[in-house]
Amino acid sequence: MIGGLKHTGYLDAVAAFCAMGPGVFFHQHAKAADLGGDCCADLEDRVAELEATTVRKGNKKVSVQIYGKVNYAVLTWNDGAETNTYTVNNYMESTRWGFKGSAKIAGDWSAGYRLEVEVRPAASSRLNQFDDNNAFDPNGALNVRWSTMYLANKTYGELRWGLTATPKYDITKDAMEYISTEPGEGGGLSDTLVPDFRMNDSFRLRQSGFDNAEGLSSLAWQNIARCYSANDQFNCSTRRNGVAYWSPTWEGFSTQWGVYEDDMWGGAVRYRGSFAPFGGATGLSKDDPWLFAASAAYEKITDERLLQGAGGGAGFERNFDEWAGSAALKHKPTGLFIMGAWSISDSSDSNVNGIFNGQGAPQMTAWDVQGGIQRKLHWFGLDRLGDTAFWGGFSDVNGGFAPGSNPNSTQICQPACQVGSLGVRANMLLPAGTFPGIPFNTQITDSDVNTWFLAFDQQLEAASMHIYAVFEHFEPDVDLIDSSRNRVPLSIDDFNLGYVGGRLYF
């Protein structure tokens, strides 16, 4: 992350001062300052003290870094009948700011903290055909993303506690971040586009042939394509209150493990490296022509305190198993790259049971493949601005309707309800009218969403900024049965969206 309050040139000035001698700058009368016998050492100490008091208010022991990003876009969408344009807070990577602090303890030991807040109004993942601003978000205009402390050692690793990342967090995007981000640049191509449905999560499904507001379903895209533990399709973990351990990096490998509220634990392994397949430097050399990254993680979520499940009934136990990972490869001389991500989500909730067919929860599986080029291009002088990237890809999310994902809801929410309260109940019943052309109760038995996309990203290196443009096309398929277990025909309109915008890092 680019960031913060930087200090450059102080030591260079000190070196120049010492090389030329204090006499060049001070007249004989300057002796009253009495810099002491070793003027350079004393001056370095004073410069260090000045740095400390400039960056840190009231504390010379803990450094402070201010960082963040602003990411807004203009989104145009079409749900099969309606077309509209919104200005959105791009939740591929939302607008946010934060503080990082660190302090040296002794030797290789250090401690620190991270506090981060996210801006929520006009969040692209929370808007729909009825809400273009998310102005009445019951969770407020700001959201605390990080509130954590750590104790670190260069040899033994880092222990974190507080509201912090789970090991599985960002596991499906960090491979792309590694191959597409220059050190210190602040954000890779995953800040422009991720496999998750961050632009149309909360938009309502439209049954084909029903072209007015009453023709929209009470189900949203996130209700037919999601993990059991989250609204996302791939990045199905987040930050939680807990304790986590992050190992040092050894030969490009690192591991993470943590336990979190309420009754959740997980682990991950990551690799970051480079190589030269035909000789030369190998391992982690900056001269290697190939960059490679791969990650995989597992998460277990249980909760025995839920007294009533979706659809009613006695108490039940929550039990989720979720896996995910990503891998990416880039040839630095040409800028060509390829990336893949996958996600699997299983539920063993004791109350999930199809009302008509008696079957349990389906397994959600998702895959995504992207490929393209990122390099300085000499077209129209773009190389003077920074890296230019063109890429595209395909993804598929199967079985992602996550029955029981909202255990405290006993009915499908209608369009007047707040975005985010939607969900398929544990018995998978869709009440009559969930889709306007189906006036009787049905059970959802399967779902599938295919997506293809194209993207452009232009770095503006001098301003620590990117401008971008993306087009995405979504094709849904939902299987329903009636009380006699007969298949109920249903056709849902495709969804198209395009957005252009910019993000700036600080």
C-alpha positions, 0 to 999 in steps of 0.5 A, spaced: 500 500 500 502 506 498 502 510 504 503 515 509 507 520 511 514 519 508 521 522 509 526 523 504 532 527 503 534 528 511 540 523 511 542 525 504 542 532 507 546 530 513 551 526 508 552 533 504 553 537 510 558 532 513 562 532 507 562 539 506 563 541 513 559 545 518 564 551 516 561 552 509 554 553 512 556 557 519 560 563 520 564 563 526 558 566 531 555 560 530 559 557 535 554 559 540 549 553 537 555 548 540 553 542 536 559 538 540 565 534 538 561 530 533 557 534 529 554 529 524 552 524 529 549 530 533 545 532 527 543 526 525 540 525 532 537 531 531 534 530 525 531 523 527 528 527 533 525 532 528 522 526 524 519 523 530 516 529 532 513 531 525 510 524 524 508 523 531 504 527 535 505 526 543 509 520 542 516 519 539 516 511 540 510 509 535 510 511 528 504 512 524 502 511 517 496 514 514 493 510 508 487 509 504 484 509 497 478 512 494 474 508 488 468 511 485 465 509 478 459 510 473 455 504 473 450 502 467 446 496 467 441 493 464 436 487 467 433 485 461 427 490 461 430 496 465 437 500 463 439 505 468 446 509 470 448 510 477 454 513 480 457 508 485 462 506 491 466 501 487 466 495 492 471 491 488 475 495 493 471 500 496 473 507 498 477 507 505 482 510 510 486 507 516 492 508 520 497 503 521 502 504 527 509 500 529 514 500 535 520 497 536 521 493 542 528 490 542 532 486 537 527 483 532 521 484 536 516 489 534 509 491 536 503 495 532 496 496 530 491 497 524 485 501 524 481 502 518 474 505 516 470 504 510 465 508 506 458 505 505 453 510 502 452 508 494 456 501 495 455 498 488 454 491 492 448 493 496 444 497 490 438 495 486 433 497 481 429 500 487 435 503 491 441 507 487 444 510 493 444 505 499 442 512 503 438 508 508 443 503 510 441 500 517 448 499 519 450 506 518 455 510 513 461 508 516 464 501 517 470 499 521 474 494 517 480 493 521 481 494 529 487 490 531 494 489 534 500 485 533 506 482 536 511 480 531 518 477 530 522 476 524 524 469 526 518 467 529 512 470 525 506 475 527 501 474 532 494 478 531 488 479 535 482 484 535 478 485 528 483 482 523 483 478 517 482 470 517 487 466 513 482 465 508 481 472 507 482 475 500 485 468 498 482 468 491 484 475 489 491 475 492 495 471 487 492 476 482 495 482 486 502 479 487 503 478 479 500 485 477 502 490 483 509 493 483 512 494 490 509 500 493 504 501 487 498 500 492 493 496 488 493 491 483 488 489 477 484 485 483 482 493 485 479 494 478 475 487 477 474 481 482 470 474 480 465 476 485 459 479 483 460 486 487 456 490 482 450 486 481 449 482 488 443 486 490 439 487 484 433 483 483 432 477 478 427 479 472 423 473 470 423 473 462 417 477 459 415 481 465 418 488 464 415 492 469 417 493 476 412 488 479 416 483 474 422 483 479 423 477 483 424 478 491 430 474 490 437 477 488 443 475 484 447 474 491 441 469 493 442 464 487 450 465 487 453 465 494 457 461 499 454 459 505 458 464 510 457 470 505 454 474 500 460 473 495 461 467 490 469 467 491 472 471 497 468 468 502 471 470 508 472 476 511 475 480 518 473 477 524 474 478 532 479 473 534 486 471 534 491 469 528 498 467 527 502 469 521 508 465 519 515 468 516 516 467 509 521 461 507 523 460 500 517 464 498 512 460 502 508 462 508 502 459 513 496 462 517 492 460 522 487 463 527 481 462 531 475 467 531 468 468 534 463 465 534 466 458 533 470 459 527 477 457 525 481 456 519 488 456 516 492 457 509 498 456 505 501 462 500 507 462 495 510 468 492 516 467 488 519 468 481 523 463 476 527 462 470 526 456 467 532 456 462 537 458 467 539 464 470 537 467 477 531 462 480 527 463 487 526 470 489 530 474 484 528 480 481 531 479 475 527 472 474 522 473 468 516 469 471 512 471 477 508 466 480 503 466 486 498 460 489 494 460 495 489 455 498 485 455 505 480 452 509 475 454 514 470 451 519 464 455 521 460 452 527 455 455 531 450 451 536 447 457 539 442 458 534 435 456 537 430 457 531 432 455 524 429 458 517 422 456 516 421 455 523 423 448 527 427 447 534 434 449 535 439 446 530 447 447 529 450 451 524 456 447 520 460 450 514 466 447 511 469 452 505 475 451 501 478 456 496 484 458 492 487 462 487 494 461 482 497 466 477 503 466 472 506 472 469 511 473 464 514 480 466 518 481 459 511 481 455 506 482 460 502 476 459 499 473 465 493 468 467 490 467 473 485 462 476 480 462 482 476 456 485 471 456 491 467 450 494 462 451 500 459 445 504 453 446 509 451 440 514 446 444 517 441 439 521 435 443 519 436 444 511 431 439 508 428 440 502 420 441 503 418 437 497 424 432 495 427 431 502 434 433 500 439 436 504 444 442 502 447 442 495 455 444 495 456 450 492 462 450 487 465 456 483 471 457 478 474 463 475 479 464 469 482 470 467 488 472 462 491 478 459 497 483 458 499 488 463 505 492 461 508 499 458 505 500 451 508 505 446 501 506 443 499 514 444 504 515 449 501 511 454 508 508 456 509 515 459 503 514 464 504 507 467 502 500 466 496 499 461 492 492 462 487 489 457 484 482 460 478 478 460 475 471 463 470 466 464 467 464 471 461 459 473 458 459 480 454 452 481 449 450 486 450 457 490 443 458 493 445 457 500 439 454 503 438 456 510 443 462 509 439 467 513 437 463 519 433 468 523 428 469 517 422 465 516 419 468 509 422 471 503 423 478 503 419 483 498 422 488 494 420 493 500 425 490 505 432 492 506 437 490 501 441 484 505 435 481 508 434 476 502 435 469 503 433 462 501 430 459 507 432 452 510 427 448 507 428 451 500 421 453 499 420 459 495 413 462 496 408 463 491 409 469 487 417 469 488 417 470 481 411 473 478 409 468 473 409 462 478 403 463 483 404 457 487 409 454 492 415 451 489 422 449 491 429 451 488 433 445 487 439 448 483 442 454 480 447 456 476 450 463 473 455 463 468 459 470 467 464 473 462 467 479 462 472 484 459 477 489 462 481 495 461 486 499 467 491 504 466 496 506 471 497 514 472 504 513 476 505 520 477 498 521 481 498 514 484 492 513 481 488 508 476 483 509 471 479 503 468 473 500 464 469 494 465 464 490 461 460 484 465 455 479 462 451 474 467 447 468 465 442 465 470 439 458 470 434 456 476 431 449 477 424 449 481 420 443 482 412 443 485 409 439 490 409 433 486 416 434 484 415 436 477 420 441 474 417 448 473 419 452 467 423 458 469 427 463 464 430 469 467 433 475 463 441 476 463 444 481 466 449 486 463 453 492 466 459 496 464 462 501 469 468 506 468 471 510 474 478 511 477 481 510 484 487 514 487 491 511 493 494 515 499 
